[in-house]
């Protein structure tokens, strides 16, 4: 899915990046993934697209997805460590419409996605994104009326 670019970052360097940097990338990757899923099965009206995407791309929804991945044991040890670092990081911003706990969990999810993207672990990234979609209740392509 994300083979459109090939920017290789040394895995050791990726693991040392601040959680906020990983989450910065992960937010973009997750948002693009959700947007592609929504656009692939929509009427194409921009306001409708935005409204549909915001159901899945917000701190509260992403926190619930993160909880589902953790309680389901879906994260590897390395991913769990990245998530732990991100969840416990001191963040300089916060969500306007979410609790601090939800915001930190959403940041942890984004950091894991960013870690996988920058590590060029395409198969694992796709697997995690599909697990996220299922946990979020994002309809499969062709399921919308």
URUR-V470794 format. One record per residue. N is the residue number from 1. RES is the residue in three letters. PHI is phi in whole degrees, 0 to 359 (999 if undefined). BURIAL is 1 if it has 24 or more other C-alpha atoms within 12 Angstrom, else 0. Layout:
# URUR-V470794
n:N res:RES phi:PHI burial:BURIAL
n:N res:RES phi:PHI burial:BURIAL
This chain:
# URUR-V470794
n:1 res:UNK phi:999 burial:0
n:2 res:UNK phi:254 burial:0
n:3 res:UNK phi:281 burial:0
n:4 res:UNK phi:291 burial:0
n:5 res:UNK phi:219 burial:0
n:6 res:UNK phi:219 burial:0
n:7 res:UNK phi:255 burial:0
n:8 res:UNK phi:269 burial:0
n:9 res:UNK phi:244 burial:0
n:10 res:UNK phi:307 burial:0
n:11 res:UNK phi:302 burial:0
n:12 res:UNK phi:297 burial:0
n:13 res:UNK phi:293 burial:0
n:14 res:UNK phi:301 burial:1
n:15 res:UNK phi:295 burial:1
n:16 res:UNK phi:266 burial:0
n:17 res:UNK phi:296 burial:1
n:18 res:UNK phi:298 burial:1
n:19 res:UNK phi:306 burial:1
n:20 res:UNK phi:296 burial:1
n:21 res:UNK phi:291 burial:1
n:22 res:UNK phi:297 burial:1
n:23 res:UNK phi:294 burial:1
n:24 res:UNK phi:301 burial:1
n:25 res:UNK phi:289 burial:1
n:26 res:UNK phi:300 burial:1
n:27 res:UNK phi:299 burial:1
n:28 res:UNK phi:295 burial:0
n:29 res:UNK phi:295 burial:1
n:30 res:UNK phi:296 burial:1
n:31 res:UNK phi:299 burial:1
n:32 res:UNK phi:297 burial:1
n:33 res:UNK phi:300 burial:1
n:34 res:UNK phi:298 burial:1
n:35 res:UNK phi:299 burial:1
n:36 res:UNK phi:297 burial:1
n:37 res:UNK phi:297 burial:1
n:38 res:UNK phi:291 burial:1
n:39 res:UNK phi:295 burial:1
n:40 res:UNK phi:296 burial:0
n:41 res:UNK phi:219 burial:0
n:42 res:UNK phi:224 burial:1
n:43 res:UNK phi:275 burial:0
n:44 res:UNK phi:84 burial:0
n:45 res:UNK phi:278 burial:0
n:46 res:UNK phi:303 burial:0
n:47 res:UNK phi:297 burial:0
n:48 res:UNK phi:295 burial:0
n:49 res:UNK phi:299 burial:0
n:50 res:UNK phi:298 burial:0
n:51 res:UNK phi:300 burial:0
n:52 res:UNK phi:296 burial:1
n:53 res:UNK phi:295 burial:1
n:54 res:UNK phi:292 burial:0
n:55 res:UNK phi:294 burial:0
n:56 res:UNK phi:251 burial:1
n:57 res:UNK phi:252 burial:1
n:58 res:UNK phi:202 burial:1
n:59 res:UNK phi:300 burial:1
n:60 res:UNK phi:295 burial:1
n:61 res:UNK phi:295 burial:1
n:62 res:UNK phi:291 burial:1
n:63 res:UNK phi:297 burial:1
n:64 res:UNK phi:296 burial:1
n:65 res:UNK phi:296 burial:1
n:66 res:UNK phi:302 burial:1
n:67 res:UNK phi:301 burial:1
n:68 res:UNK phi:296 burial:1
n:69 res:UNK phi:294 burial:1
n:70 res:UNK phi:291 burial:1
n:71 res:UNK phi:292 burial:0
n:72 res:UNK phi:276 burial:0
n:73 res:UNK phi:65 burial:0
n:74 res:UNK phi:273 burial:1
n:75 res:UNK phi:267 burial:1
n:76 res:UNK phi:287 burial:0
n:77 res:UNK phi:298 burial:0
n:78 res:UNK phi:296 burial:0
n:79 res:UNK phi:295 burial:1
n:80 res:UNK phi:296 burial:1
n:81 res:UNK phi:292 burial:0
n:82 res:UNK phi:299 burial:1
n:83 res:UNK phi:299 burial:1
n:84 res:UNK phi:299 burial:1
n:85 res:UNK phi:300 burial:1
n:86 res:UNK phi:291 burial:1
n:87 res:UNK phi:295 burial:1
n:88 res:UNK phi:266 burial:0
n:89 res:UNK phi:291 burial:1
n:90 res:UNK phi:279 burial:0
n:91 res:UNK phi:263 burial:1
n:92 res:UNK phi:269 burial:0
n:93 res:UNK phi:226 burial:0
n:94 res:UNK phi:210 burial:0
n:95 res:UNK phi:286 burial:0
n:96 res:UNK phi:282 burial:0
n:97 res:UNK phi:239 burial:0
n:98 res:UNK phi:225 burial:0
n:99 res:UNK phi:286 burial:0
n:100 res:UNK phi:298 burial:0
n:101 res:UNK phi:298 burial:1
n:102 res:UNK phi:299 burial:1
n:103 res:UNK phi:297 burial:1
n:104 res:UNK phi:293 burial:1
n:105 res:UNK phi:293 burial:1
n:106 res:UNK phi:297 burial:1
n:107 res:UNK phi:296 burial:1
n:108 res:UNK phi:298 burial:1
n:109 res:UNK phi:299 burial:1
n:110 res:UNK phi:298 burial:1
n:111 res:UNK phi:295 burial:1
n:112 res:UNK phi:298 burial:1
n:113 res:UNK phi:296 burial:1
n:114 res:UNK phi:297 burial:1
n:115 res:UNK phi:300 burial:1
n:116 res:UNK phi:294 burial:1
n:117 res:UNK phi:295 burial:1
n:118 res:UNK phi:291 burial:1
n:119 res:UNK phi:280 burial:1
n:120 res:UNK phi:54 burial:1
n:121 res:UNK phi:258 burial:1
n:122 res:UNK phi:301 burial:1
n:123 res:UNK phi:296 burial:0
n:124 res:UNK phi:292 burial:1
n:125 res:UNK phi:300 burial:1
n:126 res:UNK phi:298 burial:0
n:127 res:UNK phi:298 burial:0
n:128 res:UNK phi:296 burial:1
n:129 res:UNK phi:296 burial:1
n:130 res:UNK phi:293 burial:1
n:131 res:UNK phi:297 burial:1
n:132 res:UNK phi:298 burial:1
n:133 res:UNK phi:300 burial:1
n:134 res:UNK phi:295 burial:0
n:135 res:UNK phi:294 burial:1
n:136 res:UNK phi:280 burial:1
n:137 res:UNK phi:80 burial:0
n:138 res:UNK phi:291 burial:1
n:139 res:UNK phi:299 burial:1
n:140 res:UNK phi:294 burial:0
n:141 res:UNK phi:301 burial:0
n:142 res:UNK phi:95 burial:0
n:143 res:UNK phi:273 burial:0
n:144 res:UNK phi:286 burial:0
n:145 res:UNK phi:268 burial:0
